[in-house]
Amino acid sequence: MAQWKFAKAINENEAFKIDGTNIWNHYWHCVNKKVEVKGPYEGNVYFFKEYQIINNDKTINFVAGEFINSKVGIYLKDDLSDTKL
């Protein structure tokens, strides 16, 4: 099961790049409507959506949703969560 870690809280349409791709310049395809993440400040639980962008040969997945303060929270996959110790 994928784990998501907080990347940044941004304003809507504020440039944010993942692997060199600005997420606001592409269509976000919803692939999962209920992903549980923890807020970065108080640790509140949020249920945000997982999105996918296809840009040339790259497929980019991320979780995004709006916090109470109107910021958009961006979460990226925690690559370490899938490794076995």
Disulfide bonds with the S-S distance in Angstrom:
none
